[in-house]
Amino acid sequence: MDDNKRIFFGTLEHLASTAEDKQEQSDFSDDDIDLDELENQENLELTEAQALAKEENALMLKEFERREMARKLAVPTDDEKVKLRLRELGEPICFFAEGPGDRRDRLRQLLSVMEQQKTFSGTLSINDGQKLDFLGRGSAEIDNVNKIHESEIETQTEEFYTEGSTQLFEARKKIAIYSLQRAKERISKSKIETEIPLTILRSQRKDFYDYFSNFDLYASEFADQRPISKIKFSPNSKLLATSSWSGLIKLWNVDTMTSALTLRGHNDRVSSISFNPKSTTTLDANAANLASGGADNMIYLWSLNKQTPLSTLKGHIARVAMVDHHPSGDYLASASYDGSWRLWDLRTCNELLLQEGHAKGVYAVKFQNDGSLVASAGLDAIGRVWDVRTGRSIMTLQGHAREIYSIDWAPNGYQVATGGADNIVCIYDLRTLKQMYTIPAHNSLISEVVYANTSNIVNNKAHGVSTIANSGLITSSFDGSIKIWTTNDYQLVKSFDAHEGKVMGVDISQDNSFIASCGSDRKFKIYSKE
């Protein structure tokens, strides 16, 4: 060994680590896969069984999320509302042997699936490339369902007309003849009113203000054991009708404040009542003097001396919210939560017309004084004016942000007032097809708006009586108050703190002697001049 060669000594750990590094470098070749690539290709190495199991786990997770979502969804408890919602979704409203509870569960499932599909893509892929939605429907079935729903949406948004019956055609002719004569008289009167001097108009407006500013509580009476839904005066101002959530209708003598007759027939809440315009004047007491509609989907016609209904008008499939007589007394309009208003012939008790046009339930319907037009409004916050003679919609009443619960025509024949859940009253003019005024009338939902023709209270009639100067608007609200407004500038004249709870209805007698209100406190009250 060369003595000049130097030998270096190191630690055993250093020698061992060097040997391991060399061994690792020799073990790997150029064909090996990088760890990052191996992680990215993990899904490719899954077997078909593992991929299917993963898809099943994903479906189970989505199903658990859907059930949790369904538990939190608000679903109607009324079976009729459940059926209407199913119909809107394009689903069968009833299966064989399906009860109300099962139907409600089915609606809840459908709504939860729809809500889940808004969040996720709505489909999951499986190995053969087919797509399944959360109901297990294939792509072809999904496309068919979508096409059906799209066609239904197009049908709902498209204006269409259907051929009417011969009875409807004859009714339209009679209404046209009747309304044209009344319109002629109204226009002739309005021409005379244009010649009334301004000083006389101011004097008549002062008479209106002085008359109603002196109104105060005249009488109060418990009417039923449940809330009173509506109150109406008879045309001769001698009778008062009240309807209740108990299903009873009572007739009261205004002079004595005593109950004259109790009408029994509804098995659910009575929503609305309406006197025939000829009732208590020229119409026989044994004839159909009164109409009512209720939550039992029924419309009943009543006489003034019999406790049971004379006739029943069947057709609505949901709650009847309001009924109103045509000025001729021969026809009746009804508004319902089934999304339609209907026209009935009171002589034959046949349905003449089923009119759609609202996206949600129709809550209010009212004939114009001439009888040629009818206004409808509902839970879609939209009102519509219809020409009864032709069946066409001539004006859309837009302006409310929430549901409309009441509608009425001004005595001049071309103005309409609506009140709704947004606490405001909107005034529309048919001459301009626009909204004229917005009145922030109350602090809560407006339950009723009623126009009053007060021409009989005017002292100076030498130059005629102005319809505008001698008309008033009365509103009631869930804030417990009743208010009287002028109609030329819609200024507040009088306010009553009427009821301890919600005021659900208000009306004024034909002779303008009394204003009546009803409420959730189960009372009705009458106000008169001191």
Order of alpha helices (4+ residues) and beta strands (2+ residues): alpha-alpha-alpha-alpha-alpha-beta-beta-alpha-alpha-alpha-beta-beta-beta-beta-beta-beta-beta-beta-beta-beta-beta-beta-beta-beta-beta-beta-beta-beta-beta-beta-beta-beta-beta-beta-beta-beta-beta-beta
